[in-house]
Every structure is written in structure tokens, then in C-alpha cells.
Amino acid sequence: MTPDSDDLFKAILKLKDTDEARAFFRDLLTANEIVEFGQRWKVAQMLAEGISYTKIAEETGMSSTTIARVHKWLKKGMGGYKLILKRLR
């Protein structure tokens, strides 16, 4: 990561609610990027629930390659997915 990345993360932590987050991320990212991030998050949630790749692909339209990548990050990443999944329970 870079100092610019750290500044971005600090800025995100200042957002107070979903409306502020929506506005900030819409200015920062394209609509398609936001949709893609949302789909990856949905895949992570479904994987954590034990849902099969096939069912996830059917429901989200995501490729098996993307699902496998999210699964890899969920299991062997830096723990970000696991942290948030735990906090949202």
C-alpha cells in the first residue's frame, strides 16, 4: 500500500452513514466498479454461508474464476472479509 491508499482508508473511516458512503464512492468510482465491488461482497457473504459456486454463479452472474478468487481471499487473504462478516453477525 501507499500513503495515498492510507489517506483513502482514513477518509472512508470518516463517512457517517450509507448515504455519505454512496455519494463518496460514486464520485470516486464508476457505477460499474461499485456494482462489481457489491457483487464481490455478496459472493463473500454467500461463500461464508457455505453456498456452492454453482448456486452463487446462478444468483450473482459472477464467473467461477471470480468466485474462486473471492474464496481464496476469504480463506487466505488479510482477514478483511472475515472481520466484517464477523462484525455484521
Rosetta blueprint (number, residue, H / E / L):
1 M L
2 T L
3 P H
4 D H
5 S H
6 D H
7 D H
8 L H
9 F H
10 K H
11 A H
12 I H
13 L H
14 K L
15 L L
16 K L
17 D L
18 T H
19 D H
20 E H
21 A H
22 R H
23 A H
24 F H
25 F H
26 R H
27 D H
28 L H
29 L L
30 T L
31 A H
32 N H
33 E H
34 I H
35 V H
36 E H
37 F H
38 G H
39 Q H
40 R H
41 W H
42 K H
43 V H
44 A H
45 Q H
46 M H
47 L H
48 A H
49 E L
50 G L
51 I L
52 S L
53 Y H
54 T H
55 K H
56 I H
57 A H
58 E H
59 E H
60 T H
61 G L
62 M L
63 S L
64 S H
65 T H
66 T H
67 I H
68 A H
69 R H
70 V H
71 H H
72 K H
73 W H
74 L H
75 K H
76 K H
77 G L
78 M L
79 G L
80 G H
81 Y H
82 K H
83 L H
84 I H
85 L H
86 K H
87 R H
88 L L
89 R L
